[in-house]
Amino acid sequence: MKKIITCIVFTLVLSPLFAQQSAIKFQVGYGLPLGGSTLGTSTSQGSGNNPSYTQTIQRGSFGSGTQIEIGYVHSVSGLLSVQMDASYLFGKEYNTSSDHYTYQGSDYGQSVSSRANVFLLSPQLRAKLGEGKLSPYLSAGPVVSFGKMYETGSFNNYDSNPYNYEKTYSGSAAIGAKTTVGVEMTQGKFGFYGQVTMINLSYAPTKGVYTKYVDQYGDRLANMTTAQKETSFVTSYDANAPQDPNQPSKALKQYNPLGSISLSFGVMYHF
């Protein structure tokens, strides 16, 4: 009986100390390119006796777009905490390749658009820079992403069969770094905060698969060989080796930028 009473007293005495040791949080934000890379080029050719021919680069990062995040924070001392973030990126779509021209009074060309949708997990070390209702903080740690990239293309050249396609790129995980700087305003058990997040990350898929391929004769996907439909991305391969039609074709890996700097607003519940 004395042990039970001791446990109850111990719990009642220490419960206020643990009441504010953990928190869950939810935030929404939008990311912009962090040191944008060249994602592709576009060309435009006019008509007439002396037509213009304009080339333009497309800069950005597939890490741009709307980001939603949930997280768990646990205090290990007065100002120091450990944190686990899980977020999802609805990536911005970029026109990564386009070529438009006029031939015999008709418009022709091609267009390719790409985007990324990825999950990001990040263990963070979080430090408060002060106490009170308005508390600045910062955090840092690695980030791991899992997800897919999507490509949509449309080709309509005067001397070939027009077609459009959709392709999905997947496989492998990307590892980078994540840092945040923010300010939290506490109201009882709730906290409201604004945060700037910087992510340094790139992603190289290992597999590409056509999920749609339609030309003027209809859906051609069922008639494509495995080599035509699937691509395996590797660091090196023999380009002169014979291609087995029943195996994916090979191509070199390409590292796509997923870095971003984002502004987010969120709510936190302490318990």
LINGI-V206210 format. One record per pair of residues at least 12 apart in sequence whose C-alpha atoms are under 7 Angstrom apart, sorted by the first residue. I is the first residue (numbers start at 1). J is the second residue. Records with the same first field share a line. If there is no record, write none. Layout:
I->J  J
This chain:
19->271
20->270  271
21->74  75  271
22->73  74  75  270  271
23->72  73  74  268  269  270  271
24->71  72  73  268  269  270
25->70  71  72  266  267  268  269
26->69  70  71  266  267  268
27->68  69  70  264  265  266  267
28->67  68  69  264  265  266
29->66  67  68  262  263  264  265
30->65  66  67  262  263  264
31->63  64  65  66  260  261  262  263
32->64  65  260  261  262
33->60  61  63  64  259  260  261
34->259  260  261
36->59  60  61
37->59  60  61  257
38->57  58  59  60
39->58  59  60  96
40->57  58  96  97
41->55  56  57  58  96  97  98
42->55  56  57  97  98  99
43->55  56  98  99  100
44->99  100  101
45->100  101
46->101  102
47->102
58->96
61->257  258  259
62->91  92  115  116  257  258
63->91  257  258  259  260
64->91  92  260
65->89  90  91  92
66->89  90  91
67->87  88  89  90
68->87  88  89
69->85  86  87  88
70->85  86  87
71->83  84  85  86
72->84  85
79->127  128
80->126  127  128
81->125  126  127
82->124  125  126
83->123  124  125  126
84->122  123  124
85->121  122  123
86->120  121  122
87->119  120  121
88->118  119  120
89->117  118  119
90->117
91->115  116  117
92->115
93->113  114  115
94->113  114  115
95->112  113  114
96->112  113  114
97->111  112  113
98->110  111  112
99->111
108->156  157  158
109->155  156  157
110->154  155  156
111->153  154  155
112->151  152  153  154
113->151  152  153
114->150  151  152
115->149  150  151
116->148  149  150
117->147  148  149
118->145  146  147  148
119->145  146  147
120->143  144  145  146
121->143  144  145
122->141  142  143  144
123->141  142
124->139  140  141
125->139  140  141
126->138  139  140
127->139
133->185  186
134->183  184  185  186
135->183  184  185
136->182  183  184
137->181  182  183
138->180  181  182
139->179  180  181
140->178  179  180
141->177  178  179
142->176  177  178
143->175  176  177  178
144->173  174  175  176
145->173  174  175
146->173  174
147->170
148->168  169  170
149->168  169  170
150->167  168  169
151->166  167  168
152->165  166  167
153->165  166
161->215  216
162->215  216
163->214  215  216
164->213  214  215
165->212  213  214
166->210  211  212  213
167->208  209  210  211  212
168->208  209  210  211
169->205  207  208  209
170->205  206  207  208
171->205  206  207
172->205  206
174->202  203
175->201
176->200  201
177->199  200  201
178->198  199  200
179->197  198  199
180->195  196  197  198
181->195  196  197
182->194  195  196
183->195
189->269  270  271
190->268  269  270
191->267  268  269
192->266  267  268
193->265  266  267
194->264  265  266
195->263  264  265
196->261  262  263  264
197->261  262  263
198->260  261  262
199->259  260  261
200->259  260
201->257  258  259
202->255  256  257  258  259
203->255  256  257  258
204->253  254  255  256
205->233
206->232  233  234
207->231  232  233
208->230  231  232
209->229  230  231
210->229  230
225->245  246
226->245  246  247  248
227->245  246  247  248  249
230->248  249
231->248  249  250  251
232->248  249  250  251
233->250  251  252  253
234->250  251  252  253
235->252  253
236->252
